[in-house]
């Protein structure tokens, strides 16, 4: 078994993946609840006439809220799986984390065009691209390469 300590970049990736997972899952759940509340029209009866009119206008973009919530939940669950793989030092964790986070960063930025995400999504994209950059680090590459060469990967 490889007893080498994880390099700082791998530990940082692990922490970022945990933060990404927590944020995306919470964001996805609350976005889903908010979209369902707006979609049901239940708030319209409790709001003053001007605000009820604004809520009806928001209803035109409800698909974007559902899309953003669904993506956040999928990305959050993927981040949990990737965090487990990175934590265990699985050799395939590096490739999977690079691919998932690069794709997620691009998708998050694309969802800014549609009103599916707010400007806070830029921070999510920065986290995703930071994970990719840290895994391209030489020490992270050497760590996962050594783990792949190890006959007993735990």
Backbone as a chain_set.jsonl record, in Angstrom:
{"seq": "XXXXXXXXXXXXXXXXXXXXXXXXXXXXXXXXXXXXXXXXXXXXXXXXXXXXXXXXXXXXXXXXXXXXXXXXXXXXXXXXXXXXXXXXXXXXXXXXXXXXXXXXXXXXXXXXXXXXXXXXXXXXXXXXXXXXXXXXXXXXXXXXXXXXXXXXXX", "coords": {"N": [[0.839, -1.183, 0.0], [0.476, 2.23, -0.752], [1.961, 4.571, 1.171], [2.471, 7.189, 1.046], [2.116, 10.625, 1.826], [-0.626, 12.769, 1.051], [-0.201, 15.258, -1.407], [-0.245, 18.862, -1.03], [-1.843, 20.064, -3.021], [-3.648, 18.048, -3.691], [-4.993, 17.668, -1.295], [-6.174, 20.173, -1.101], [-7.842, 20.059, -3.344], [-9.579, 18.057, -2.482], [-10.84, 19.344, -0.311], [-12.047, 21.477, -1.713], [-13.797, 20.029, -3.38], [-15.548, 18.986, -1.48], [-16.666, 21.358, -0.48], [-17.857, 22.301, -2.851], [-19.733, 20.256, -3.265], [-21.43, 20.473, -1.0], [-22.412, 23.127, -1.284], [-23.628, 23.039, -3.873], [-25.594, 21.049, -3.587], [-27.246, 22.119, -1.549], [-27.97, 24.528, -2.84], [-29.282, 23.474, -5.085], [-31.467, 22.087, -3.918], [-32.875, 24.165, -2.56], [-33.372, 25.863, -4.725], [-35.016, 24.25, -6.259], [-37.245, 23.989, -4.556], [-37.988, 26.692, -4.41], [-38.566, 27.223, -7.132], [-40.703, 25.475, -7.523], [-42.549, 26.595, -5.779], [-42.986, 29.13, -6.918], [-43.931, 28.295, -9.374], [-46.315, 27.027, -8.682], [-48.002, 29.094, -8.041], [-48.934, 29.767, -5.595], [-48.049, 31.844, -4.004], [-49.013, 34.123, -5.187], [-51.565, 34.921, -4.297], [-51.041, 35.984, -1.828], [-49.528, 38.218, -2.173], [-49.079, 41.776, -2.792], [-50.841, 43.508, -5.48], [-48.977, 44.568, -7.455], [-46.599, 43.169, -7.028], [-47.492, 40.582, -7.394], [-47.949, 40.584, -10.078], [-45.335, 40.799, -11.024], [-44.38, 38.323, -10.184], [-45.832, 36.648, -11.851], [-44.65, 37.303, -14.28], [-42.121, 36.257, -13.823], [-42.743, 33.621, -13.968], [-42.547, 32.919, -16.617], [-39.94, 32.223, -16.948], [-39.538, 29.95, -15.521], [-38.671, 27.454, -16.281], [-35.941, 27.785, -16.482], [-35.161, 28.023, -13.839], [-35.774, 25.466, -12.873], [-34.015, 24.005, -14.497], [-31.494, 24.991, -13.629], [-31.581, 24.144, -10.952], [-31.713, 21.352, -11.24], [-29.254, 20.836, -12.531], [-27.494, 21.723, -10.531], [-27.993, 19.872, -8.477], [-27.188, 17.445, -9.697], [-24.475, 18.005, -10.218], [-23.609, 18.44, -7.602], [-23.948, 15.892, -6.431], [-22.183, 14.458, -8.038], [-19.817, 15.689, -7.23], [-19.641, 14.768, -4.614], [-19.147, 12.03, -5.032], [-16.716, 12.232, -6.423], [-15.14, 13.42, -4.433], [-14.959, 11.331, -2.602], [-13.54, 9.466, -4.145], [-11.129, 10.874, -4.582], [-10.328, 11.219, -1.945], [-9.812, 8.574, -1.218], [-7.7, 8.16, -2.831], [-7.838, 7.039, -5.359], [-6.657, 6.049, -8.543], [-8.101, 6.775, -10.878], [-9.43, 9.001, -10.081], [-8.29, 11.494, -10.548], [-8.455, 11.948, -13.365], [-11.245, 11.744, -13.708], [-12.135, 13.814, -12.036], [-10.984, 16.056, -13.245], [-12.28, 16.01, -15.756], [-15.076, 16.152, -15.068], [-15.216, 18.566, -13.578], [-14.18, 20.469, -15.368], [-16.099, 20.334, -17.414], [-18.371, 21.043, -15.901], [-17.726, 23.663, -15.09], [-17.754, 25.015, -17.565], [-20.429, 24.542, -18.33], [-21.802, 25.838, -16.246], [-21.065, 28.498, -16.729], [-22.267, 28.757, -19.218], [-24.935, 28.511, -18.479], [-25.353, 30.953, -17.373], [-26.075, 32.57, -19.432], [-28.699, 31.871, -20.093], [-31.388, 32.555, -17.857], [-30.793, 30.797, -15.696], [-28.961, 30.634, -13.674], [-27.544, 32.78, -11.189], [-25.351, 35.621, -10.84], [-23.694, 34.673, -8.876], [-22.919, 32.23, -9.682], [-20.564, 32.457, -10.996], [-18.585, 32.247, -9.087], [-18.864, 29.547, -8.455], [-18.036, 28.445, -10.885], [-15.385, 29.303, -10.866], [-14.407, 27.829, -8.683], [-14.674, 25.247, -9.785], [-12.898, 25.365, -12.004], [-10.562, 25.852, -10.607], [-10.168, 23.437, -9.266], [-9.59, 21.836, -11.483], [-7.193, 23.049, -12.366], [-5.531, 22.627, -10.121], [-5.303, 19.861, -10.179], [-3.82, 19.487, -12.427], [-1.368, 20.055, -11.548], [2.027, 19.187, -10.979], [2.756, 17.67, -8.692], [0.314, 16.532, -7.925], [-0.249, 14.984, -10.154], [1.906, 13.174, -10.067], [1.345, 11.929, -7.614], [-1.121, 10.571, -8.094], [-0.294, 8.958, -10.203], [1.596, 7.349, -8.942], [-0.125, 6.04, -7.224], [-1.578, 4.563, -9.06], [0.345, 2.799, -9.935], [0.749, 1.316, -7.706], [0.304, -1.873, -6.311], [-1.734, -2.58, -4.501], [-4.328, -0.733, -4.096], [-5.895, 1.288, -1.841]], "CA": [[0.0, 0.0, 0.0], [1.206, 3.48, -0.845], [1.782, 5.314, 2.418], [2.86, 8.58, 0.832], [1.131, 11.64, 2.21], [-1.221, 13.502, -0.071], [0.361, 16.601, -1.583], [-1.145, 19.958, -0.694], [-2.824, 20.309, -4.08], [-4.679, 17.005, -3.611], [-5.795, 17.993, -0.105], [-6.974, 21.342, -1.473], [-8.897, 19.565, -4.235], [-10.545, 17.343, -1.646], [-11.619, 20.362, 0.41], [-12.887, 22.181, -2.691], [-14.875, 19.134, -3.808], [-16.534, 18.931, -0.387], [-17.374, 22.642, -0.495], [-18.697, 22.305, -4.05], [-20.851, 19.334, -3.052], [-22.366, 21.049, -0.021], [-23.059, 24.299, -1.872], [-24.486, 22.683, -5.009], [-26.766, 20.299, -3.112], [-28.141, 23.087, -0.901], [-28.492, 25.422, -3.874], [-30.228, 22.718, -5.901], [-32.698, 21.807, -3.154], [-33.614, 25.406, -2.343], [-33.84, 26.337, -6.027], [-36.139, 23.396, -6.636], [-38.383, 24.401, -3.725], [-38.392, 28.034, -4.862], [-39.19, 27.122, -8.451], [-42.01, 24.835, -7.363], [-43.428, 27.566, -5.126], [-43.354, 30.124, -7.928], [-44.706, 27.603, -10.411], [-47.655, 26.689, -8.183], [-48.803, 30.309, -7.951], [-49.461, 29.889, -4.236], [-47.671, 33.136, -3.428], [-49.699, 35.223, -5.848], [-52.704, 35.365, -3.502], [-50.572, 36.662, -0.624], [-48.723, 39.382, -2.531], [-49.787, 42.939, -3.329], [-51.054, 43.36, -6.929], [-47.781, 44.844, -8.265], [-45.642, 42.076, -6.883], [-48.098, 39.387, -8.0], [-47.714, 40.729, -11.52], [-43.921, 40.467, -11.236], [-44.246, 36.868, -10.023], [-46.353, 36.026, -13.071], [-43.624, 37.484, -15.307], [-41.06, 35.297, -13.52], [-43.235, 32.307, -14.366], [-42.097, 32.628, -17.984], [-38.572, 31.697, -16.88], [-39.497, 28.892, -14.506], [-37.879, 26.357, -16.835], [-34.54, 28.054, -16.18], [-34.954, 27.708, -12.418], [-35.739, 24.004, -12.774], [-32.774, 23.559, -15.136], [-30.393, 25.307, -12.717], [-31.692, 23.276, -9.773], [-31.351, 19.982, -11.636], [-27.812, 20.78, -12.757], [-26.816, 21.856, -9.238], [-28.103, 18.599, -7.76], [-26.332, 16.454, -10.376], [-23.084, 18.386, -9.979], [-23.347, 18.212, -6.177], [-23.794, 14.446, -6.213], [-20.918, 14.08, -8.687], [-18.726, 16.177, -6.383], [-19.536, 13.842, -3.469], [-18.482, 10.819, -5.534], [-15.321, 12.583, -6.712], [-14.447, 13.635, -3.159], [-14.661, 10.006, -2.049], [-12.467, 8.888, -4.959], [-9.883, 11.599, -4.295], [-9.966, 10.899, -0.565], [-9.231, 7.228, -1.184], [-6.508, 8.147, -3.678], [-8.05, 6.198, -6.545], [-5.946, 6.6, -9.703], [-9.03, 7.357, -11.84], [-10.033, 10.204, -9.494], [-7.724, 12.691, -11.181], [-9.06, 12.106, -14.686], [-12.679, 11.995, -13.541], [-12.319, 15.144, -11.449], [-10.666, 17.049, -14.277], [-13.356, 16.018, -16.754], [-16.353, 16.622, -14.515], [-15.145, 19.972, -13.188], [-14.033, 21.3, -16.572], [-17.421, 20.392, -18.042], [-19.271, 21.792, -15.018], [-17.383, 25.085, -15.182], [-18.252, 25.522, -18.846], [-21.899, 24.514, -18.29], [-22.249, 26.901, -15.343], [-20.938, 29.767, -17.442], [-23.291, 28.769, -20.268], [-26.233, 28.722, -17.839], [-25.497, 32.375, -17.082], [-26.733, 33.183, -20.589], [-30.107, 31.704, -19.738], [-31.498, 33.013, -16.468], [-30.824, 29.632, -14.813], [-28.056, 30.874, -12.551], [-27.272, 34.192, -10.941], [-23.928, 35.925, -10.963], [-22.963, 33.869, -7.906], [-22.422, 31.046, -10.378], [-19.179, 32.697, -11.404], [-17.749, 31.68, -8.021], [-18.905, 28.091, -8.652], [-17.179, 28.139, -12.031], [-13.996, 29.498, -10.43], [-14.063, 26.644, -7.885], [-14.525, 24.102, -10.698], [-11.665, 25.519, -12.767], [-9.449, 25.736, -9.658], [-9.962, 21.992, -9.089], [-8.904, 21.362, -12.697], [-5.822, 23.558, -12.35], [-4.764, 21.955, -9.061], [-5.029, 18.478, -10.564], [-2.769, 19.507, -13.443], [-0.142, 20.27, -10.797], [2.95, 18.054, -11.097], [2.718, 16.81, -7.51], [-0.933, 15.764, -7.973], [-0.089, 13.972, -11.201], [2.817, 12.143, -9.548], [0.655, 11.204, -6.552], [-2.087, 9.634, -8.666], [0.461, 8.001, -10.993], [2.158, 6.397, -7.978], [-1.25, 5.241, -6.733], [-1.93, 3.627, -10.125], [1.398, 1.784, -9.998], [0.687, 0.562, -6.466], [-0.488, -3.087, -6.538], [-2.897, -2.609, -3.608], [-4.811, 0.625, -3.928], [-6.951, 1.243, -0.84]], "C": [[0.881, 1.243, 0.0], [0.924, 4.303, 0.411], [2.208, 6.767, 2.274], [1.742, 9.517, 1.263], [0.602, 12.333, 0.958], [-0.542, 14.86, -0.193], [-0.696, 17.668, -1.283], [-2.205, 20.216, -1.75], [-3.957, 19.286, -4.033], [-5.583, 17.258, -2.402], [-6.702, 19.184, -0.407], [-8.117, 20.94, -2.395], [-9.977, 18.859, -3.434], [-11.44, 18.328, -0.888], [-12.553, 21.102, -0.549], [-14.049, 21.31, -3.159], [-15.96, 19.019, -2.734], [-17.337, 20.227, -0.344], [-18.323, 22.746, -1.687], [-19.931, 21.446, -3.82], [-21.886, 19.936, -2.113], [-23.132, 22.212, -0.64], [-24.048, 23.898, -2.959], [-25.736, 21.931, -4.553], [-27.742, 21.237, -2.409], [-28.775, 24.018, -1.926], [-29.552, 24.715, -4.714], [-31.548, 22.468, -5.188], [-33.521, 23.082, -2.988], [-34.122, 26.01, -3.652], [-35.049, 25.542, -6.494], [-37.399, 23.772, -5.853], [-38.897, 25.775, -4.163], [-39.092, 28.004, -6.202], [-40.573, 26.498, -8.355], [-43.011, 25.787, -6.714], [-43.905, 28.626, -6.114], [-44.27, 29.504, -8.973], [-46.131, 27.302, -9.955], [-48.568, 27.908, -8.116], [-49.363, 30.542, -6.558], [-49.137, 31.239, -3.617], [-48.477, 34.291, -4.001], [-50.869, 35.768, -5.033], [-52.279, 36.181, -2.288], [-49.822, 37.951, -0.92], [-49.593, 40.559, -2.96], [-49.878, 42.825, -4.857], [-49.811, 43.591, -7.79], [-46.77, 43.705, -8.205], [-46.188, 40.781, -7.472], [-47.887, 39.405, -9.507], [-46.269, 40.37, -11.867], [-43.695, 38.959, -11.122], [-44.753, 36.139, -11.259], [-45.352, 36.156, -14.214], [-42.463, 36.505, -15.087], [-41.451, 33.885, -13.946], [-42.819, 31.916, -15.769], [-40.716, 31.97, -17.984], [-38.436, 30.552, -15.883], [-38.683, 27.69, -14.982], [-36.401, 26.537, -16.491], [-34.222, 27.738, -14.718], [-34.892, 26.199, -12.202], [-34.445, 23.446, -13.371], [-31.573, 23.805, -14.222], [-30.397, 24.415, -11.489], [-31.264, 21.854, -10.107], [-29.848, 19.862, -11.848], [-27.058, 20.847, -11.44], [-26.86, 20.541, -8.467], [-27.202, 17.53, -8.375], [-24.855, 16.747, -10.107], [-22.703, 18.164, -8.515], [-23.123, 16.749, -5.867], [-22.498, 13.95, -6.851], [-19.725, 14.522, -7.844], [-18.543, 15.298, -5.155], [-18.77, 12.588, -3.899], [-17.0, 11.103, -5.798], [-14.52, 12.811, -5.436], [-14.074, 12.303, -2.517], [-13.501, 9.37, -2.818], [-11.124, 9.554, -4.677], [-9.406, 11.272, -2.887], [-9.325, 9.534, -0.429], [-7.984, 7.125, -2.045], [-6.644, 7.26, -4.896], [-7.376, 6.835, -7.757], [-6.874, 7.287, -10.711], [-9.663, 8.648, -11.326], [-9.54, 11.471, -10.179], [-8.392, 12.955, -12.514], [-10.543, 12.45, -14.579], [-12.924, 13.399, -12.995], [-12.019, 16.251, -12.454], [-11.813, 17.146, -15.278], [-14.655, 16.605, -16.239], [-16.288, 18.112, -14.196], [-14.918, 20.908, -14.367], [-15.381, 21.444, -17.277], [-18.384, 21.225, -17.209], [-18.986, 23.289, -15.085], [-17.906, 25.716, -16.455], [-19.785, 25.582, -18.842], [-22.437, 25.622, -17.384], [-22.158, 28.256, -16.036], [-21.967, 29.87, -18.568], [-24.677, 29.018, -19.681], [-26.421, 30.171, -17.392], [-26.198, 33.104, -18.226], [-28.244, 33.081, -20.429], [-30.231, 32.152, -18.285], [-31.565, 31.858, -15.461], [-29.965, 29.824, -13.578], [-27.884, 32.372, -12.394], [-25.769, 34.423, -11.101], [-23.085, 35.188, -9.93], [-22.4, 32.597, -8.526], [-20.989, 31.222, -10.841], [-18.23, 32.133, -10.36], [-17.724, 30.16, -8.135], [-18.003, 27.677, -9.804], [-15.707, 28.297, -11.662], [-13.54, 28.31, -9.589], [-13.803, 25.448, -8.801], [-13.211, 24.19, -11.469], [-10.428, 25.461, -11.865], [-9.133, 24.264, -9.389], [-9.189, 21.438, -10.281], [-7.442, 21.797, -12.671], [-4.965, 22.86, -11.298], [-4.434, 20.512, -9.416], [-4.039, 18.385, -11.718], [-1.403, 19.757, -12.817], [0.73, 19.007, -10.884], [2.859, 17.115, -9.9], [1.435, 15.975, -7.467], [-0.835, 14.655, -9.016], [0.811, 12.836, -10.717], [2.146, 11.301, -8.471], [-0.294, 10.162, -7.139], [-1.409, 8.604, -9.573], [1.069, 6.929, -10.084], [1.061, 5.495, -7.431], [-1.669, 4.211, -7.773], [-0.927, 2.485, -10.206], [1.394, 0.891, -8.765], [-0.194, -0.675, -6.665], [-1.749, -3.155, -5.682], [-3.312, -1.172, -3.355], [-5.996, 0.57, -2.986], [-7.689, 2.459, -0.802]], "O": [[1.909, 1.289, 0.677], [-0.218, 4.681, 0.673], [2.296, 7.494, 3.263], [0.562, 9.22, 1.077], [1.298, 12.458, -0.049], [-0.33, 15.54, 0.811], [-1.894, 17.387, -1.287], [-3.343, 20.551, -1.418], [-5.107, 19.627, -4.309], [-6.798, 17.079, -2.483], [-7.867, 19.197, -0.01], [-9.237, 21.428, -2.245], [-11.166, 19.05, -3.689], [-12.658, 18.154, -0.837], [-13.72, 21.326, -0.229], [-15.166, 21.803, -3.318], [-17.149, 18.961, -3.049], [-18.558, 20.195, -0.189], [-19.451, 23.22, -1.553], [-21.046, 21.856, -4.141], [-23.082, 19.909, -2.401], [-24.357, 22.279, -0.537], [-25.186, 24.367, -2.964], [-26.823, 22.16, -5.084], [-28.947, 21.16, -2.65], [-29.979, 24.268, -1.882], [-30.596, 25.292, -5.018], [-32.618, 22.616, -5.777], [-34.725, 23.083, -3.246], [-35.198, 26.608, -3.676], [-35.991, 26.1, -7.056], [-38.486, 23.862, -6.422], [-40.105, 25.985, -4.27], [-40.101, 28.682, -6.394], [-41.507, 26.938, -9.026], [-44.191, 25.782, -7.065], [-45.086, 28.975, -6.141], [-45.254, 30.109, -9.398], [-47.056, 27.322, -10.768], [-49.79, 27.762, -8.132], [-50.189, 31.435, -6.368], [-49.895, 31.725, -2.777], [-48.606, 35.332, -3.358], [-51.137, 36.968, -5.079], [-53.06, 36.981, -1.773], [-49.511, 38.705, 0.002], [-50.713, 40.367, -3.434], [-49.076, 42.118, -5.466], [-49.611, 42.873, -8.77], [-46.169, 43.335, -9.214], [-45.424, 39.968, -7.993], [-47.673, 38.364, -10.129], [-46.011, 39.716, -12.877], [-42.909, 38.387, -11.878], [-44.177, 35.132, -11.671], [-45.21, 35.241, -15.025], [-41.892, 35.988, -16.047], [-40.59, 33.058, -14.248], [-42.743, 30.73, -16.09], [-40.37, 31.244, -18.916], [-37.329, 30.228, -15.454], [-38.076, 26.99, -14.173], [-35.694, 25.562, -16.239], [-33.14, 27.243, -14.404], [-34.058, 25.71, -11.44], [-33.849, 22.523, -12.816], [-30.728, 22.924, -14.058], [-29.342, 23.977, -11.032], [-30.535, 21.225, -9.34], [-29.232, 18.896, -11.398], [-26.09, 20.113, -11.243], [-25.861, 20.143, -7.868], [-26.529, 16.794, -7.654], [-24.081, 15.839, -9.805], [-21.584, 17.741, -8.228], [-22.208, 16.402, -5.121], [-21.797, 13.119, -6.275], [-18.73, 13.803, -7.755], [-17.417, 15.099, -4.698], [-17.854, 12.143, -3.206], [-16.136, 10.304, -5.437], [-13.349, 12.437, -5.363], [-12.989, 12.167, -1.951], [-12.59, 8.802, -2.216], [-10.104, 8.877, -4.549], [-8.212, 11.071, -2.664], [-8.408, 9.346, 0.37], [-7.282, 6.115, -1.999], [-5.639, 6.775, -5.414], [-7.511, 8.039, -7.974], [-6.482, 8.273, -11.334], [-10.368, 9.322, -12.077], [-10.307, 12.416, -10.365], [-8.849, 14.069, -12.769], [-11.034, 13.338, -15.275], [-13.831, 14.092, -13.455], [-12.72, 17.261, -12.504], [-12.264, 18.244, -15.606], [-15.265, 17.453, -16.891], [-17.222, 18.847, -14.517], [-15.418, 22.033, -14.362], [-15.759, 22.541, -17.688], [-19.137, 22.031, -17.756], [-19.916, 24.095, -15.132], [-18.441, 26.824, -16.431], [-20.369, 26.564, -19.3], [-23.425, 26.273, -17.725], [-23.077, 29.069, -15.936], [-22.481, 30.955, -18.839], [-25.508, 29.668, -20.316], [-27.537, 30.574, -17.064], [-26.838, 34.133, -18.013], [-28.972, 34.059, -20.602], [-29.24, 32.123, -17.555], [-32.31, 31.933, -14.483], [-30.233, 29.222, -12.538], [-28.056, 33.135, -13.344], [-25.023, 33.511, -11.458], [-21.869, 35.087, -10.096], [-21.509, 31.963, -7.959], [-20.278, 30.24, -11.055], [-17.179, 31.595, -10.707], [-16.677, 29.544, -7.935], [-17.29, 26.678, -9.713], [-14.871, 27.507, -12.101], [-12.418, 27.83, -9.753], [-12.827, 24.721, -8.615], [-12.489, 23.199, -11.577], [-9.357, 25.059, -12.319], [-7.966, 23.886, -9.294], [-8.246, 20.664, -10.111], [-6.551, 20.988, -12.93], [-3.805, 22.537, -11.554], [-3.398, 19.993, -9.0], [-3.477, 17.318, -11.965], [-0.385, 19.675, -13.505], [0.212, 17.891, -10.863], [2.881, 15.896, -10.068], [1.465, 14.829, -7.018], [-1.282, 13.531, -8.789], [0.503, 11.664, -10.937], [2.353, 10.088, -8.417], [-0.275, 9.002, -6.727], [-1.903, 7.483, -9.698], [1.057, 5.744, -10.418], [1.294, 4.309, -7.198], [-2.072, 3.104, -7.417], [-1.289, 1.348, -10.506], [1.984, -0.19, -8.787], [-1.323, -0.55, -7.139], [-2.743, -3.74, -6.11], [-2.735, -0.479, -2.517], [-6.989, -0.099, -3.27], [-8.621, 2.591, -0.009]]}, "num_chains": 1, "name": "protein.A"}
